[in-house]
C-alpha cells in the first residue's frame, strides 16, 4: 500500500470517528436537555408543592394564633367584668354595713330605746344596791346572832345541818346566787331551803324567792 492510500484510509477513519463523535455528542446533548427539562419540571412541581404546603401551614398557624388572641381577649373581658362585679359587691357590702350601723344608731336614739336603756341601767343599779343591802343585813344578822348566842341558852340556839339544804355549798353562796338556784328546786326542796334560811342567815331576798317558788308550785 502506497503512502497515498494510507493517507486516504487515515482520512476515512478520522471522518468516521468525527461523525461518531458528533452523533454521540448530539445524542448526549439531547439526553441532557430532556433530563434537564424533566428535572426542571419536577423541581418546579416540588417548589410549587412546598410553597403550597408552606402557605397551608402558615394559614393554619395564623388561624390558631388568631383563635388564641380571641380566647385571651374573651378571658380578659371576663376578668375585667368579674373584677368590676367584685368591686361593686365590696362597695355595696360596705355601704350596707354603714347603713346598718346608722339604722342601729337611729334605733338606739329613739325615745323608747333610750327609755329601755335607762330602765335596764336602773335595774342593774337597783340589783347592785339590793345585793349591798343583803350583804349589810347579813353582817348585821351575824353580829346580832353572835350577841344572841352570848346571852341565849344553848338549847334555844337553832341548829343547822348542811344535809337539810338542797343546794351544795349553800353557806358559801351569796343571796343573789341562792335566788338564781331556787327557781330550779321542787316544792319540797324549796320548803327545806326556806326552813334552813329562816333558821340561819334569814336573808329577806332569799326568803321571798323561796316563798314565791312555793307559791308557783
TORKOL-4160 file (C-alpha; in steps of 0.2 Angstrom, whole numbers, padded with zeros to 4 digits, m for minus):
217
<pt num="1" X="0000" Y="0000" Z="0000"/>
<pt num="2" X="0007" Y="0016" Z="m0005"/>
<pt num="3" X="0009" Y="0032" Z="0006"/>
<pt num="4" X="m0006" Y="0040" Z="m0003"/>
<pt num="5" X="m0018" Y="0025" Z="0001"/>
<pt num="6" X="m0013" Y="0026" Z="0019"/>
<pt num="7" X="m0017" Y="0044" Z="0020"/>
<pt num="8" X="m0034" Y="0041" Z="0012"/>
<pt num="9" X="m0038" Y="0027" Z="0024"/>
<pt num="10" X="m0032" Y="0038" Z="0039"/>
<pt num="11" X="m0044" Y="0052" Z="0032"/>
<pt num="12" X="m0058" Y="0040" Z="0031"/>
<pt num="13" X="m0055" Y="0034" Z="0049"/>
<pt num="14" X="m0054" Y="0051" Z="0055"/>
<pt num="15" X="m0070" Y="0056" Z="0046"/>
<pt num="16" X="m0079" Y="0041" Z="0054"/>
<pt num="17" X="m0073" Y="0045" Z="0071"/>
<pt num="18" X="m0078" Y="0063" Z="0069"/>
<pt num="19" X="m0096" Y="0058" Z="0063"/>
<pt num="20" X="m0097" Y="0046" Z="0078"/>
<pt num="21" X="m0091" Y="0059" Z="0090"/>
<pt num="22" X="m0104" Y="0072" Z="0083"/>
<pt num="23" X="m0118" Y="0059" Z="0084"/>
<pt num="24" X="m0113" Y="0054" Z="0102"/>
<pt num="25" X="m0112" Y="0072" Z="0106"/>
<pt num="26" X="m0129" Y="0077" Z="0099"/>
<pt num="27" X="m0137" Y="0062" Z="0107"/>
<pt num="28" X="m0129" Y="0066" Z="0124"/>
<pt num="29" X="m0135" Y="0084" Z="0122"/>
<pt num="30" X="m0152" Y="0078" Z="0118"/>
<pt num="31" X="m0152" Y="0067" Z="0134"/>
<pt num="32" X="m0146" Y="0081" Z="0144"/>
<pt num="33" X="m0159" Y="0093" Z="0138"/>
<pt num="34" X="m0173" Y="0081" Z="0141"/>
<pt num="35" X="m0167" Y="0076" Z="0158"/>
<pt num="36" X="m0164" Y="0095" Z="0162"/>
<pt num="37" X="m0181" Y="0099" Z="0156"/>
<pt num="38" X="m0189" Y="0084" Z="0166"/>
<pt num="39" X="m0178" Y="0090" Z="0181"/>
<pt num="40" X="m0184" Y="0107" Z="0179"/>
<pt num="41" X="m0202" Y="0102" Z="0178"/>
<pt num="42" X="m0200" Y="0091" Z="0194"/>
<pt num="43" X="m0191" Y="0105" Z="0203"/>
<pt num="44" X="m0205" Y="0117" Z="0198"/>
<pt num="45" X="m0218" Y="0104" Z="0205"/>
<pt num="46" X="m0208" Y="0102" Z="0221"/>
<pt num="47" X="m0206" Y="0120" Z="0223"/>
<pt num="48" X="m0225" Y="0123" Z="0220"/>
<pt num="49" X="m0229" Y="0109" Z="0232"/>
<pt num="50" X="m0218" Y="0116" Z="0245"/>
<pt num="51" X="m0225" Y="0133" Z="0243"/>
<pt num="52" X="m0242" Y="0127" Z="0244"/>
<pt num="53" X="m0238" Y="0117" Z="0260"/>
<pt num="54" X="m0229" Y="0132" Z="0267"/>
<pt num="55" X="m0244" Y="0143" Z="0263"/>
<pt num="56" X="m0256" Y="0130" Z="0271"/>
<pt num="57" X="m0245" Y="0128" Z="0287"/>
<pt num="58" X="m0244" Y="0147" Z="0289"/>
<pt num="59" X="m0263" Y="0149" Z="0286"/>
<pt num="60" X="m0266" Y="0136" Z="0300"/>
<pt num="61" X="m0253" Y="0144" Z="0312"/>
<pt num="62" X="m0261" Y="0161" Z="0308"/>
<pt num="63" X="m0279" Y="0154" Z="0312"/>
<pt num="64" X="m0273" Y="0146" Z="0328"/>
<pt num="65" X="m0264" Y="0162" Z="0333"/>
<pt num="66" X="m0280" Y="0172" Z="0329"/>
<pt num="67" X="m0291" Y="0160" Z="0339"/>
<pt num="68" X="m0279" Y="0161" Z="0354"/>
<pt num="69" X="m0279" Y="0180" Z="0353"/>
<pt num="70" X="m0298" Y="0179" Z="0353"/>
<pt num="71" X="m0299" Y="0167" Z="0368"/>
<pt num="72" X="m0287" Y="0178" Z="0378"/>
<pt num="73" X="m0297" Y="0194" Z="0373"/>
<pt num="74" X="m0313" Y="0185" Z="0380"/>
<pt num="75" X="m0304" Y="0180" Z="0396"/>
<pt num="76" X="m0298" Y="0197" Z="0398"/>
<pt num="77" X="m0315" Y="0204" Z="0396"/>
<pt num="78" X="m0322" Y="0191" Z="0408"/>
<pt num="79" X="m0309" Y="0195" Z="0421"/>
<pt num="80" X="m0312" Y="0214" Z="0419"/>
<pt num="81" X="m0331" Y="0210" Z="0422"/>
<pt num="82" X="m0328" Y="0199" Z="0437"/>
<pt num="83" X="m0316" Y="0212" Z="0444"/>
<pt num="84" X="m0329" Y="0226" Z="0442"/>
<pt num="85" X="m0343" Y="0215" Z="0449"/>
<pt num="86" X="m0331" Y="0211" Z="0464"/>
<pt num="87" X="m0328" Y="0229" Z="0467"/>
<pt num="88" X="m0346" Y="0234" Z="0466"/>
<pt num="89" X="m0350" Y="0220" Z="0478"/>
<pt num="90" X="m0337" Y="0225" Z="0491"/>
<pt num="91" X="m0343" Y="0243" Z="0489"/>
<pt num="92" X="m0362" Y="0238" Z="0491"/>
<pt num="93" X="m0357" Y="0227" Z="0507"/>
<pt num="94" X="m0348" Y="0242" Z="0514"/>
<pt num="95" X="m0362" Y="0254" Z="0511"/>
<pt num="96" X="m0374" Y="0241" Z="0518"/>
<pt num="97" X="m0364" Y="0240" Z="0534"/>
<pt num="98" X="m0364" Y="0259" Z="0536"/>
<pt num="99" X="m0382" Y="0259" Z="0533"/>
<pt num="100" X="m0385" Y="0245" Z="0546"/>
<pt num="101" X="m0374" Y="0254" Z="0559"/>
<pt num="102" X="m0384" Y="0270" Z="0555"/>
<pt num="103" X="m0400" Y="0261" Z="0557"/>
<pt num="104" X="m0394" Y="0254" Z="0574"/>
<pt num="105" X="m0389" Y="0271" Z="0579"/>
<pt num="106" X="m0406" Y="0279" Z="0575"/>
<pt num="107" X="m0415" Y="0265" Z="0584"/>
<pt num="108" X="m0404" Y="0267" Z="0599"/>
<pt num="109" X="m0408" Y="0286" Z="0599"/>
<pt num="110" X="m0427" Y="0284" Z="0599"/>
<pt num="111" X="m0436" Y="0288" Z="0615"/>
<pt num="112" X="m0442" Y="0270" Z="0618"/>
<pt num="113" X="m0425" Y="0263" Z="0616"/>
<pt num="114" X="m0417" Y="0277" Z="0627"/>
<pt num="115" X="m0431" Y="0273" Z="0640"/>
<pt num="116" X="m0427" Y="0254" Z="0639"/>
<pt num="117" X="m0408" Y="0258" Z="0641"/>
<pt num="118" X="m0412" Y="0269" Z="0656"/>
<pt num="119" X="m0423" Y="0256" Z="0664"/>
<pt num="120" X="m0410" Y="0242" Z="0661"/>
<pt num="121" X="m0397" Y="0253" Z="0669"/>
<pt num="122" X="m0408" Y="0257" Z="0683"/>
<pt num="123" X="m0412" Y="0239" Z="0686"/>
<pt num="124" X="m0394" Y="0234" Z="0686"/>
<pt num="125" X="m0391" Y="0248" Z="0698"/>
<pt num="126" X="m0405" Y="0243" Z="0710"/>
<pt num="127" X="m0399" Y="0225" Z="0709"/>
<pt num="128" X="m0382" Y="0230" Z="0714"/>
<pt num="129" X="m0389" Y="0240" Z="0728"/>
<pt num="130" X="m0400" Y="0226" Z="0734"/>
<pt num="131" X="m0385" Y="0215" Z="0734"/>
<pt num="132" X="m0376" Y="0228" Z="0745"/>
<pt num="133" X="m0391" Y="0229" Z="0757"/>
<pt num="134" X="m0392" Y="0210" Z="0758"/>
<pt num="135" X="m0374" Y="0210" Z="0762"/>
<pt num="136" X="m0376" Y="0223" Z="0776"/>
<pt num="137" X="m0391" Y="0214" Z="0783"/>
<pt num="138" X="m0381" Y="0198" Z="0783"/>
<pt num="139" X="m0367" Y="0206" Z="0793"/>
<pt num="140" X="m0380" Y="0214" Z="0805"/>
<pt num="141" X="m0388" Y="0197" Z="0807"/>
<pt num="142" X="m0372" Y="0188" Z="0811"/>
<pt num="143" X="m0367" Y="0202" Z="0823"/>
<pt num="144" X="m0385" Y="0200" Z="0831"/>
<pt num="145" X="m0383" Y="0181" Z="0832"/>
<pt num="146" X="m0366" Y="0181" Z="0840"/>
<pt num="147" X="m0373" Y="0193" Z="0853"/>
<pt num="148" X="m0389" Y="0182" Z="0855"/>
<pt num="149" X="m0378" Y="0167" Z="0857"/>
<pt num="150" X="m0369" Y="0175" Z="0871"/>
<pt num="151" X="m0385" Y="0179" Z="0881"/>
<pt num="152" X="m0396" Y="0164" Z="0875"/>
<pt num="153" X="m0395" Y="0147" Z="0882"/>
<pt num="154" X="m0388" Y="0134" Z="0871"/>
<pt num="155" X="m0405" Y="0124" Z="0870"/>
<pt num="156" X="m0413" Y="0139" Z="0861"/>
<pt num="157" X="m0400" Y="0141" Z="0848"/>
<pt num="158" X="m0406" Y="0135" Z="0831"/>
<pt num="159" X="m0397" Y="0120" Z="0824"/>
<pt num="160" X="m0392" Y="0120" Z="0806"/>
<pt num="161" X="m0387" Y="0104" Z="0797"/>
<pt num="162" X="m0379" Y="0105" Z="0780"/>
<pt num="163" X="m0388" Y="0090" Z="0774"/>
<pt num="164" X="m0405" Y="0098" Z="0776"/>
<pt num="165" X="m0402" Y="0111" Z="0762"/>
<pt num="166" X="m0404" Y="0105" Z="0744"/>
<pt num="167" X="m0390" Y="0116" Z="0737"/>
<pt num="168" X="m0372" Y="0112" Z="0738"/>
<pt num="169" X="m0360" Y="0124" Z="0747"/>
<pt num="170" X="m0375" Y="0134" Z="0752"/>
<pt num="171" X="m0367" Y="0144" Z="0766"/>
<pt num="172" X="m0353" Y="0150" Z="0754"/>
<pt num="173" X="m0366" Y="0157" Z="0741"/>
<pt num="174" X="m0372" Y="0175" Z="0741"/>
<pt num="175" X="m0390" Y="0179" Z="0741"/>
<pt num="176" X="m0390" Y="0183" Z="0723"/>
<pt num="177" X="m0383" Y="0165" Z="0719"/>
<pt num="178" X="m0396" Y="0157" Z="0730"/>
<pt num="179" X="m0410" Y="0166" Z="0722"/>
<pt num="180" X="m0404" Y="0161" Z="0705"/>
<pt num="181" X="m0404" Y="0142" Z="0710"/>
<pt num="182" X="m0421" Y="0142" Z="0719"/>
<pt num="183" X="m0430" Y="0143" Z="0703"/>
<pt num="184" X="m0424" Y="0125" Z="0699"/>
<pt num="185" X="m0430" Y="0117" Z="0715"/>
<pt num="186" X="m0445" Y="0107" Z="0718"/>
<pt num="187" X="m0458" Y="0112" Z="0731"/>
<pt num="188" X="m0451" Y="0101" Z="0745"/>
<pt num="189" X="m0433" Y="0107" Z="0741"/>
<pt num="190" X="m0439" Y="0125" Z="0742"/>
<pt num="191" X="m0448" Y="0121" Z="0759"/>
<pt num="192" X="m0432" Y="0114" Z="0766"/>
<pt num="193" X="m0421" Y="0129" Z="0760"/>
<pt num="194" X="m0434" Y="0141" Z="0767"/>
<pt num="195" X="m0433" Y="0132" Z="0784"/>
<pt num="196" X="m0414" Y="0132" Z="0783"/>
<pt num="197" X="m0413" Y="0150" Z="0778"/>
<pt num="198" X="m0425" Y="0156" Z="0792"/>
<pt num="199" X="m0415" Y="0146" Z="0805"/>
<pt num="200" X="m0399" Y="0153" Z="0799"/>
<pt num="201" X="m0394" Y="0169" Z="0789"/>
<pt num="202" X="m0413" Y="0174" Z="0787"/>
<pt num="203" X="m0410" Y="0184" Z="0772"/>
<pt num="204" X="m0425" Y="0194" Z="0765"/>
<pt num="205" X="m0422" Y="0191" Z="0747"/>
<pt num="206" X="m0419" Y="0173" Z="0749"/>
<pt num="207" X="m0434" Y="0170" Z="0760"/>
<pt num="208" X="m0445" Y="0180" Z="0747"/>
<pt num="209" X="m0439" Y="0170" Z="0732"/>
<pt num="210" X="m0442" Y="0153" Z="0741"/>
<pt num="211" X="m0460" Y="0158" Z="0746"/>
<pt num="212" X="m0463" Y="0164" Z="0728"/>
<pt num="213" X="m0456" Y="0147" Z="0722"/>
<pt num="214" X="m0468" Y="0138" Z="0734"/>
<pt num="215" X="m0482" Y="0149" Z="0728"/>
<pt num="216" X="m0478" Y="0144" Z="0710"/>
<pt num="217" X="m0479" Y="0125" Z="0714"/>
